């Protein structure tokens, strides 16, 4: 077995190398797209700063966003069914007509969920006028819509239809940075 030992180590080493994940590409339109993303969110408003891990499950008619504290406990659960939005924490259950109103009330900052479902895909929402700037490779650098400025600082790959991995939203002194570590399109 002595002379086969180095070959066995090479074969075992090769077998344990995980396959390279294929980059997930953005759909041409987002109306019927379902996705799950996981990452981190940092919110800055005035002198306040908060951060959380985020897991967002989006379907065309429903959303569930989970915000986790650094040690993994759920800080907030936001659910939307197209008719209303609920936000649950360990201390309260709130309901409103839209996510911006609800998150402002409960968390102190506005989450633009109706636009964000498109913006995380690097697409403008189809319901309002927009302005955008593109990089030389065709990817969106800056998107302005509904009073928000969305800046894309990183994509999964240089391909024009690649999904963003880092974006920043700003409006009226509120800055939301989203880093997406995992994408799953359905």
HUUR-V573081 format. One record per residue. RES is the residue in three letters. PHI is phi in whole degrees, -180 to 180 (999 if undefined). PSI is psi in whole degrees, -180 to 180 (999 if undefined). Layout:
res=RES phi=PHI psi=PSI
res=RES phi=PHI psi=PSI
//
This chain:
res=UNK phi=999 psi=-19
res=UNK phi=-56 psi=-44
res=UNK phi=-80 psi=-18
res=UNK phi=-89 psi=-13
res=UNK phi=-56 psi=-48
res=UNK phi=-61 psi=-38
res=UNK phi=-65 psi=-41
res=UNK phi=-62 psi=-42
res=UNK phi=-62 psi=-42
res=UNK phi=-64 psi=-45
res=UNK phi=-65 psi=-42
res=UNK phi=-65 psi=-42
res=UNK phi=-61 psi=-42
res=UNK phi=-67 psi=-37
res=UNK phi=-69 psi=-25
res=UNK phi=-91 psi=-5
res=UNK phi=-76 psi=120
res=UNK phi=-70 psi=152
res=UNK phi=-68 psi=150
res=UNK phi=-72 psi=125
res=UNK phi=-67 psi=141
res=UNK phi=-81 psi=137
res=UNK phi=-64 psi=140
res=UNK phi=-85 psi=130
res=UNK phi=-100 psi=152
res=UNK phi=-76 psi=140
res=UNK phi=-73 psi=158
res=UNK phi=-67 psi=-35
res=UNK phi=-133 psi=149
res=UNK phi=-106 psi=-1
res=UNK phi=-59 psi=-38
res=UNK phi=-113 psi=21
res=UNK phi=-92 psi=136
res=UNK phi=-110 psi=143
res=UNK phi=-149 psi=161
res=UNK phi=-129 psi=132
res=UNK phi=-132 psi=151
res=UNK phi=-135 psi=141
res=UNK phi=-179 psi=-149
res=UNK phi=-132 psi=147
res=UNK phi=-128 psi=137
res=UNK phi=-125 psi=128
res=UNK phi=-119 psi=127
res=UNK phi=-123 psi=127
res=UNK phi=-142 psi=121
res=UNK phi=54 psi=-122
res=UNK phi=-95 psi=-3
res=UNK phi=-87 psi=142
res=UNK phi=-142 psi=132
res=UNK phi=-140 psi=156
res=UNK phi=-143 psi=156
res=UNK phi=-159 psi=160
res=UNK phi=-86 psi=143
res=UNK phi=-128 psi=143
res=UNK phi=-134 psi=120
res=UNK phi=-121 psi=122
res=UNK phi=-109 psi=115
res=UNK phi=-115 psi=133
res=UNK phi=-128 psi=159
res=UNK phi=-53 psi=-29
res=UNK phi=-118 psi=11
res=UNK phi=-161 psi=149
res=UNK phi=-137 psi=147
res=UNK phi=-137 psi=121
res=UNK phi=-119 psi=124
res=UNK phi=-110 psi=129
res=UNK phi=-111 psi=128
res=UNK phi=-117 psi=142
res=UNK phi=-73 psi=167
res=UNK phi=-54 psi=-31
res=UNK phi=-92 psi=9
res=UNK phi=98 psi=-7
res=UNK phi=-76 psi=144
res=UNK phi=-72 psi=124
res=UNK phi=-90 psi=-43
res=UNK phi=-153 psi=149
res=UNK phi=-127 psi=119
res=UNK phi=-110 psi=127
res=UNK phi=-128 psi=137
res=UNK phi=-131 psi=138
res=UNK phi=-121 psi=16
res=UNK phi=89 psi=-25
res=UNK phi=-99 psi=-41
res=UNK phi=-152 psi=171
res=UNK phi=-129 psi=136
res=UNK phi=-118 psi=150
res=UNK phi=-134 psi=124
res=UNK phi=-117 psi=134
res=UNK phi=-125 psi=-179
res=UNK phi=-67 psi=-18
res=UNK phi=-111 psi=-15
res=UNK phi=-153 psi=158
res=UNK phi=-128 psi=120
res=UNK phi=-124 psi=152
res=UNK phi=-139 psi=143
res=UNK phi=-153 psi=177
res=UNK phi=-79 psi=-30
res=UNK phi=-142 psi=160
res=UNK phi=-69 psi=-34
res=UNK phi=-61 psi=-48
res=UNK phi=-62 psi=-45
res=UNK phi=-67 psi=-46
res=UNK phi=-69 psi=-33
res=UNK phi=-62 psi=-44
res=UNK phi=-66 psi=-45
res=UNK phi=-90 psi=-39
res=UNK phi=-109 psi=-15
res=UNK phi=89 psi=6
res=UNK phi=-146 psi=156
res=UNK phi=-96 psi=126
res=UNK phi=-101 psi=113
res=UNK phi=-82 psi=68
res=UNK phi=-59 psi=-39
res=UNK phi=-65 psi=-32
res=UNK phi=-90 psi=-34
res=UNK phi=-62 psi=-31
res=UNK phi=-62 psi=-24
res=UNK phi=-93 psi=-44
res=UNK phi=-62 psi=-34
res=UNK phi=-66 psi=-21
res=UNK phi=-91 psi=4
res=UNK phi=62 psi=43
res=UNK phi=-130 psi=144
res=UNK phi=-75 psi=148
res=UNK phi=-67 psi=139
res=UNK phi=-76 psi=-4
res=UNK phi=-96 psi=-4
res=UNK phi=-147 psi=158
res=UNK phi=-65 psi=155
res=UNK phi=-150 psi=164
res=UNK phi=-134 psi=138
res=UNK phi=-141 psi=156
res=UNK phi=-123 psi=137
res=UNK phi=-113 psi=152
res=UNK phi=-79 psi=173
res=UNK phi=-59 psi=-31
res=UNK phi=-85 psi=3
res=UNK phi=96 psi=-12
res=UNK phi=-72 psi=150
res=UNK phi=-75 psi=129
res=UNK phi=-93 psi=-46
res=UNK phi=-139 psi=134
res=UNK phi=-127 psi=130
res=UNK phi=-118 psi=126
res=UNK phi=-160 psi=140
res=UNK phi=53 psi=34
res=UNK phi=84 psi=-4
res=UNK phi=-99 psi=145
res=UNK phi=-113 psi=120
res=UNK phi=-111 psi=120
res=UNK phi=-111 psi=126
res=UNK phi=-99 psi=118
res=UNK phi=-108 psi=-12
res=UNK phi=-158 psi=142
res=UNK phi=-123 psi=162
res=UNK phi=-65 psi=-30
res=UNK phi=-155 psi=171
res=UNK phi=-77 psi=-4
res=UNK phi=-64 psi=145
res=UNK phi=-61 psi=-31
res=UNK phi=-99 psi=19
res=UNK phi=-73 psi=153
res=UNK phi=-86 psi=146
res=UNK phi=-71 psi=150
res=UNK phi=-116 psi=-15
res=UNK phi=-145 psi=130
res=UNK phi=-146 psi=155
res=UNK phi=-130 psi=132
res=UNK phi=-112 psi=138
res=UNK phi=-141 psi=144
res=UNK phi=-169 psi=128
res=UNK phi=48 psi=48
res=UNK phi=81 psi=2
res=UNK phi=-105 psi=127
res=UNK phi=-121 psi=126
res=UNK phi=-120 psi=120
res=UNK phi=-109 psi=132
res=UNK phi=-125 psi=123
res=UNK phi=-111 psi=121
res=UNK phi=-103 psi=117
res=UNK phi=-93 psi=-29
res=UNK phi=-139 psi=137
res=UNK phi=-122 psi=142
res=UNK phi=-143 psi=115
res=UNK phi=-97 psi=140
res=UNK phi=-116 psi=999
//
